[in-house]
Structures are given as C-alpha cells and as structure tokens.
Amino acid sequence: MKISKELKTGIIATIAIALLFWGLNFLKKQNLFEKERVYFSKFDNVQGLSNSSVVMLNGLQVGNVMDVSFDTEKQGSFIVKYRITKNIYFSDKSVAKIIPPTVMGSTLLAIIPDFSGENAASGTFLKGSVDQGLMASLTDKFNPLNEKLSSVMTNVDQLLVKLNATLDTNTQNNIKASIASLNASLKSFKNVSNNFDAMLVQNKEKFSNIMTNADDATKNFKNMAAKIDKANLTDDLKQTITKLNTSLNSFDKILANIEKGEGSMGMLLKDKGMYNNLENASKEMEELLREMKLHPKRFVHFSLFGKKDKGYKKDTVK
C-alpha cells in the first residue's frame, strides 16, 4: 500500500501542529499530560501578577496563572484564573494570596491551604488577598516614625534659632572663658590628686602603723569595757552620775537665788545703793590718800619744842 504524498504531508503537518501546541503550553508552564484543576480568585490589586506566574503551595510550585482579567461586575477589581497541576487537594476555605515581588524575584500566587472539610472542586472561587510585601510593610511602619521625626526636627530647628539668638558674642566669650577656667580647675584638681597619691605612697608605712594602732586601741577599749562589765561597776557608775546630777541641781538653785538678789552675794549684785556707797567710799579713800601724799605733815606731827598744832585746813584740789 502506497501512501500518497498528500497524506504524508498531512500527517507531518498534524504532528508538527501537535508539537507546536505542546511546546507553546510547555513554555507557558502547562503540562498536557497531568490532570489539572482550575480555580478563580478576585483581587483589587494584582501587584504585577500576569499570565504564567507561578502558583506556590507551602513553598512548592503546584501550578501557574492562566489569565488575569477585569471583573465586569465590580469596576476596578480583577479575576485571576489559575490551575493546579499537582495531585494536591484542599478545601474551599483555602486562601489565594498574591505575594509582591522581592528584590530578585517576581510576583507569585501562593495558596494558603485549609485541609478541613471537602476538597474544593475545579472551578471554585477561592478567597483572594494581597500581601503587603516588605517595602509596603516598612513604609506603613516608617510613616508614623517619619511624622514624629519631622516634628522633632522642627522643634530642634526652633531650638537652634533660639539658641543662636541667645548666644551672642559676649555670651560665647563668657562660655569660652568658663570652659578655660574649668579646664584649669581640672588640671589643678589633677595635680592635687597626683600629689595626694604621691603622699599616700610615701607615707604608706605610717598610715599602716596608724591603722594598726587604731585597731589595737579599739581592741584595748573593747577589753577594758569587758573588764568593766565583769567588775560590776554599773551600779557605782549610776550612783556617781546621780550624785553629780544632785550637785548640779544645787548649784543651779544657788545661781537662781543670786539672780533673785537673795543672800549676801545676791544683795551685793542686785542692791544699787550698796554699789553707790562702795563707789563713794572708794572715791573718799582715793581723796584721803592723795592728801596724805601731798601734805603728809598734816597727818603726822613731831614737836620737839612744844609748838602748838596749827590745825588742819582742807585744800581745794583743782
């Protein structure tokens, strides 16, 4: 049986068309020999998702996107059609989430599976959601921080303006002088500290002896206190203190009586007349002594020839 050239040409063309169709589907990541299930999801933003984008489930590629089209029922929404080629089943409670592209990757569709309940049949609409992505998440987090930072920078700018207005030339010179004075004080303090350290080093043995003597004195005092306690001198000490208190009370009473003018001492301190009499007597005694010094013959007489006494006449002292 001979095959005509036309038949051969037709068979070759059919095989070529089949290979071409298979190759195109292979390039679109579609496998004609695997059983596939088709699902749909709605999104308000597809984040660059396109035909042949990868569909992942728990990190495993399980299919690809078949089509991205506008939703005719809701303006601004999209319907994504995708296939699952792997023998993996999940319920209609699962979620299809669009993952935005990373630095080195591309946008993909991830299935967040829910294995409870019946398996989702082909043609089911799964709930769609969009992951914000790293940059969007960072932007949302940095927006409030950016506002706060702007407010802080505004306050800092106002503070700097006020500071520049306050720090005139004289104030700046005063601050420089204060800093210079502070540096000089710090240097002096450092020298004093160095001298003190040197003194401690030079007199280390003396300080050690002083501390040893103080420790010995403390021990001796402790031993003496223990001996006093053993000697039962507490009662005698109490009696001595009681007697001392009694004596002090008596002395206070004497001082109080003197203050009131009672007794000889009190009268002497409080009686103004007695003070005036004593002062007058003192003045008369002083006058008498002056007369005796100036005119001793008036008070001592020697008469060898029996002369009469002329008598005493008081001279007026100028």
Residue pairs with C-beta under 8 A, 6 or more apart in sequence:
22 32
25 31
25 32
28 51
28 52
28 64
29 52
29 54
29 64
30 36
30 64
30 83
30 85
31 85
34 85
34 86
35 85
35 87
36 63
36 83
36 84
36 85
36 122
37 83
37 84
37 120
37 121
37 122
38 66
38 81
38 82
38 83
38 84
38 122
38 123
39 81
39 82
39 83
39 84
39 96
39 120
39 122
39 123
39 124
39 125
39 126
40 79
40 80
40 81
40 82
40 123
40 124
40 125
40 126
41 79
41 80
41 82
41 96
41 109
41 125
41 126
41 127
41 128
42 71
42 74
42 77
42 78
42 79
42 80
42 125
42 128
43 49
43 77
43 78
43 80
43 98
43 128
43 130
44 76
44 77
44 78
44 130
45 78
45 98
45 130
46 68
46 78
46 80
46 98
46 107
47 98
47 99
47 100
47 101
47 107
47 130
47 133
48 100
48 101
48 106
48 107
49 65
49 68
49 80
49 98
49 107
49 108
49 109
50 65
50 68
50 107
51 65
51 66
51 67
51 68
52 64
52 65
53 64
53 65
53 106
53 107
53 108
53 109
54 61
54 64
54 65
54 106
54 108
54 109
55 61
55 62
55 63
55 64
55 65
55 82
55 83
55 84
55 108
55 109
55 110
55 111
56 62
56 99
56 108
56 109
56 110
56 111
57 84
57 86
57 88
57 90
57 110
57 111
57 113
58 113
60 86
62 84
62 85
62 86
62 88
62 111
63 82
63 83
63 84
63 85
63 86
64 82
64 83
64 85
65 80
65 81
65 82
65 109
66 81
66 82
66 83
67 80
67 81
68 78
68 79
68 80
68 81
69 78
69 79
69 81
70 77
70 78
70 79
71 77
71 78
71 79
80 96
80 109
80 128
82 96
82 109
84 111
88 113
89 119
89 120
90 111
90 113
90 114
90 115
90 119
90 120
91 113
91 114
91 115
91 116
91 117
91 118
91 119
91 120
92 117
92 118
92 120
92 121
92 124
92 126
93 114
93 116
93 117
94 111
94 112
94 113
94 114
94 120
94 126
94 127
95 111
95 112
95 114
95 126
95 127
95 128
95 129
96 109
96 110
96 111
96 112
96 126
96 127
96 128
96 129
97 109
97 110
97 111
97 112
97 128
97 129
97 130
97 131
98 107
98 108
98 109
98 110
98 128
98 129
98 130
98 131
99 107
99 108
99 109
99 110
99 131
99 133
100 107
100 130
100 131
100 132
100 133
100 135
100 136
101 107
101 133
102 133
102 134
110 131
111 126
120 126
132 140
167 175
200 207
257 263
257 266
258 265
258 266
258 269
259 266
260 266
260 270
261 267
261 269
261 270
261 271
267 274
268 274
287 317
290 317
291 298
291 299
291 314
291 315
292 299
294 315
295 315
298 312
301 309
303 309
